[in-house]
Amino acid sequence: MQLRSKIEPIFFPDAEQATVMRMGLQPLPTAQWMMVDADLPQFYAHKLQQHELHIERVFQALPQSAAAQEEFAQMLQKHLERDHAYMINEDEKLVHTNSQLAWDTALTDLWHSSLWIQEDICILESSGDSYCLTAASVCSPSNWKLEEKIGRTVDVIHGPVPGYQDAMGAKVNRLLIGLKADKPVQRLNWSIQPGADMFWRADLKDYSDETEKFWRVERQTLRRLPKTQAIVFGIRVFMHSFEIMSQYPEFQGNIANILRRLPPEQKTYKNL
């Protein structure tokens, strides 16, 4: 399934950017933890489709993640009822009142709770001096193989990112260790994607014939669960064609500046 986001672009390239190795963290008000908008029905249909096509590529969970999955579902339900247009109906189902989508709240594993929202969700749990991916529902990956990441530490997961270990590894580990339950954070990450597939895996599909390029932005959020102390990493994807992005004067000029500044291996990583 393809995504052409209905909402306006939320993030533009920085003309002064000279590396992709930067955190760019911002405080995240808890009321804005998840984003819910007109794209929700499409994400819901997409997740069901991907689950039917290849469940092991979009959902994985280790047994030790059960308590964190349950806590996430409980916290998410409260957030959606308090801060978004969700309610419990007479059948004890969670309903998004704008789209009339409904879910059984008795199903609180990560796969089912991830259907309530647009975000992909990863659960990270402490493994000594690092954090390990113990559960994930990732239906809109950016050339990311979930089946190879489950059970691995954050350092190993980011191994393919050029220069990550030297420039970012220690910073990310400190962030995860020090993250407070009442102080979630967010960052925005971008890439350039051939075509608008939500499930983007170049190892499974040949994109060489795709002529239309898309500005892909991920709104990434980090929030600690207070009881289990697990960290919830949320990823909301936005996709806008270059045709649409070219209507914004700063876009093409800034991309050209980035092309001149980024090291060659980072250009390759970002599909420039």
N, C-alpha and C positions, 0 to 999 in steps of 0.2 A: 504494500500500500504506500502511496505517496502522500506527502504533506506539503501543502501550500498554505502557510499560516494565515488565518483570517485577521489577526491583529497586526497593528503597525510594528515595524522593526523596533527592537528595544536596545540594540547595541550596534555601534558603528566602529570600524577600525580606527586605531589611534595612529595618526601619521608619524608619530615619533617612536613607534614601537620598533625595537631593534632585536628583540628576543621573545620567544614564547615562554621562557622560563621566568614567570612572575606570578605571584599569588593573586594580587588584585582583590583582596578580601574586603567585604563591606559588612557592617552589622545588619542583621536581618530581624525586623520586627516579627514576633511570633505570629501575629495575625496574618502575615504574608508568607508563612512557611510554605504552603502550596499555592500554586496558581490554578485557578479554575475559570475557564472562559469558553468562548464559542467553539473551540477545537475539541472539547471533551468527548463528544460522541465519536469523532473520528479516531481519537486515541483508544477509546474503549473497543471499537470494532477492530482496530489494528492489533491490539493485544490479544483478543480472542483468536484472530486469524493466525498470528504467529504461534500461539500456544498449540493450535491444531496442526500446524505445519511441522513444527520441530520444538517440542516442549523443552528438551534438554539444552537447547541453545538460547532459551529466553528465561528459564527459571531453574535455579539450583539452590539447595539449602542443606547445610550440614545439621545433624541431629542436635548439636549443642546450641543452635540458634533459636530453638523453639520458644524460649522465654522472651527473647528480644523481639521475635516476630509478634508474639501476643501483645507485648507492651506497645509496640509500634501501632498495631491495629487499634488499640484502645485510645491512644493519644491522638491518632489521626481522626478517628470518629468524632471525638470531642472538638477537635479543631474545625472540622468540616461543618459541624452543626453550629458552632459559635461564630465562625468567621466567613463562612460561605453559604450558599443557598441549598443546604442539605437539611433533612429532617427524618425522623423515624415515623413511618406511617402506621396505620392500624394493623397491618400485617407484620409489624416488627421488622420491616425492611428499611434500610437506609436509602433515601430517595434524594436525587438531585432535582430540585423542584423546577429548574429552568428547562432541563432536557427530558425529565421524567424517567431517566435511567434509575434502576433500583437494584439493590444487592442484599443478600442475606448476611447480616452482621454476625451470625453464629460461625461463619467461616472466617477465621482470623489468621490463617497462615498468610505469609507474605504475598503469595501469588494472588489470592483472592482480594486482600486489602489493596493491592496495587491496582486493581481494576476500578477502584473508586475514584482514581485521580489520573492526571495526565502524565505525571512524573514516572520515570523509571526509578527504582529504589534498590540501593545496596546497603547491607548491614555489615558494619565493621566491628569486630570485638577484639579486645586486648589479648595479645599473645606475648607477654613479657614486655620488651622494650619497643614493640611495634604493634600494628593492628593488622588483623587478618579478615579477609572477606568470607563471612560464614553463611550469608544468604543473599540472593539477588534476584530481582525481576527486572530484566533489561531487554525490552522489546525494540528499542530504537538505538542500537549500538552504532558507534562511529568506528568501524573497522576494529571491533573489540570482541574477542572470543571468550564469552562467559565460561564455556566449558573448560577453558584452560586457566581461568583466573580463580575459580572457587577454591577456597582453602589456602590461597597464597597471601603473603604479606603485601602491604601497600607498595613497598620498594620493588618487589618482584612484578607486581601488576603493572607498574610504570616503567618497567625495563625497556620497552621499545621506544620510549620518548627520548629523543637525542639530548644528552646532557642533563637528564633529570637527576641522576644520583649526585653529581657534583654540585649542581646549582640549587636543587629543590628538596632532595631527599630528607636531609636533617630538618629543614624548615617545616615540611609537611608532618613529620613525626612529632615535632614539638607542638604543632598546632593540634594534632589529634589528642595528644596526651593532656594538653592544657585546656581543651574545649570545655566550657561550662554548660550545664544543662539549661540555664536560663539565658544564655547568650549565643544563639545560633548565628551563623555567618553565611554569606553567599558570595559567589564569584561568577563571572561570565567568561565563557571560553568559545572560541570561534574556529571554524575550518571552512574550506571551500570544497563542495561536494559535487561530483558529476551526477546529475539527475536528482530527483527529490525523494528517493526511497527512504522510508523511515527506518527500515531494517537495512543498514548499509554494511555489507560484508563483501569486500572485494575478493575474498578467497572463495566465495560461493556464487558470485555473479560477475560477468565480464562487463565493465563499464566503459570500455574503450570507444564504443560507438555513441556514448552519451555526449551530445553537443551542448546541451543547456547546463549552465553552472548555477549552483545555489549557494547562498550565504547561510551557512548552518551555525546557529548559536545555541549553546547549552547553558542554561541557567542552573548552576550547581549550588546546592545547599548542604550544610552540615549542621546537624543538631544531635546533642547527646540525650539519650533516654535516661531519666533520673534513677530508675530502679535497677535495671540491668547494667547501666553504664555503657551500653553499646552506642555506637554512633550511626545515625541514619544519614546516608549520602543520597540526596535526591538529584535527578537530572531531568530537566524539562527542555525539550528540543523545539526550536523554532526554525522554519525554513522559508527563505524568500529568494526568488529568482534574481539573477543579476539584472534582468530587464526591469524588475521592480526597484531594486536597490539603486540602479543608475539614475532614478528620478531624484535621488538625494545627492546634491552637488558634491558633498564631501567624500562620498563613498569611493568613487573610482580613483580620485587623486590620492586618497589615503592608501588604497591598496597598492598603487604604483610606488608610493614611498616605502611601504613595507617590503615590497619586492626588492628594492635596492638595499635595504638594511639587514634583512634576516640572513643568517648563515645558510649555506647551501643545504645542509642536512635538515635544517628546520623548515626550509621552503618545501622540501620533498615531503616531510612529515605533515605539513599543512596543505598539501595538494596545490601548492602555488606553481 
